[in-house]
């Protein structure tokens, strides 16, 4: 997926680095968001991932940004980057199974995908943003039951 840095280069040069890399790797060029369907054993998981954007400075306001977006997408996991933090939240939503004639609950996971930018001498430090945890979340998709566990 492409983000703000790649778009800045494309705007200046007319060259899409992300498109070039996608072509080289023979993978679809997805721009800044994409849907995924993962099959893990007997279970299927829907994932919506986006580059994201937020003027938020604090983890709770960054999570609010993904929470606000998530209301438009029915997925098991929503992942958002760009906000230089690693965090998670969950939502319980009602799920209707028409075939079984049952209304139940479904847990939706919201993930901020992390970063690998050192704080010292970075634009994050220049802008006075709080130091965010460096790294990426680990996500486990279960194969025998529909469940997801995350660890930061």
N, C-alpha and C positions, 0 to 999 in steps of 0.2 A: 504494500500500500504506500501511497505517496503522502507526504506531509508538507508542512509550511516551508521547510528548507528547500525541498525539491521544487515546489511551486515557485519559489523565489528565483531559482536558477532558470526554470522554464520561462518565467516572465522576462528575465533579462536577455536570454539567449535564444529562446524558441525551441530549446532542446529539452525533451523530457527524459531525464536520467532513469526514472522509474520504468518508463516504457521500454527503454533500451535494455535495461537489466531483465525485465520480464521476457522480452523477445529472446535474449541470449539464453535464459534458463528454460525457455519453452513453457512458461506458465502464463495464465491469464493476467492481463493488465487490469487491475481492479480500481484504480484511482484511490479514493480516500476511505472507502468502506466496503465491506463484503459480508455475505452470508456464507456460513459453513454448515454442512450436515456431516456429523461424525458418527460412524457406527462403531461401537465398542462392545464386542461380544454380542449379546442379545439386545442391547440398548442402542437407541439413536438419540443424539443430542443436537440441538440447534444452537448455533453460535452466531452472534452478530458482532463484528469487530469494526471499529472505526478509529481513524487517526485522532479525532477529537480536537477540541479547542475550548479553552476556558481562560478567563482572566482571573481565575481564582488563585488565592495565595495560600490557603490553608486546606488541609486534607478534607475536613468536613464540607467545605464549599466545593471542592473538586468532586467529592462523592455526590453532592447535590446536583452538580452539572450532569453527571452520567445518569443519576436517578431521574432527572427531568426528561432526558432523552429516552430513557428506557420505557416510558409509558406508551410509546408509539410502536414498540417491537415486542412480539410474542416469541421469546426465545428462552432457552435454558440458561445461557450465559451471555452477557454482554461485556465486551472488553474494549477499553478506551485507553489510548496512549496520549502523548503530547504534554501531559500535565506534570511530568517530573515527580511522580510519587507512586508508591505501591500501596494499594489499599483495597479493601473489599467491603461489600455490603450485600444484604440479601433482601428480597421482597417476597412476601407471600401473596399470591394472586389466585383468584378463583379460576378453575379450569373446568370446562364442560366437555364431557365425553358423550357425544350424541348416540354413538353405537351402543354404549353400555347404559345410557340414560342415567348418568351419574354426574353430580356436581361435586368437585373436590378442590383441594388446594394444590398449588404448584409452587415450588420455590424457584425464584429467579436469582441468579448470581450476577453481581455487578463487580467488575474488576478494573482497577487502574493498573496498567501493565508495567509500571516501574520505569527506571531509567538507569543509565550508566555514566552520568555526567558528574565529574568531580565538582565540588562546591567552590574550592579555591580558584580565584581568577576566572570565574565563569560569569556569563551574563546573569545567572541566577543570583550570584553574590552581588553583582553590580546593581541589580534591581532591589536588593534587600529581601528577597524571598526567603522563607524559612528553609532550613536544610531538610531535604526529603530522604527517606530511606532508599539506598541504592540497591538495585537488584530487580529480579522479576518474580512474580508469584508462581508457585507450583500448584497445578490443578490436577486432581485425580478424578477421572471419569470411571464409574463402576460399570462392570460388564454384566453382572447378574441381577442388578436392581438399578432403577433409575435414580442415581444419586451422584452428587458432586461434592468433593471436599477440596478446600483450598488451604494453602499455608503460605504465610508471608515470611 
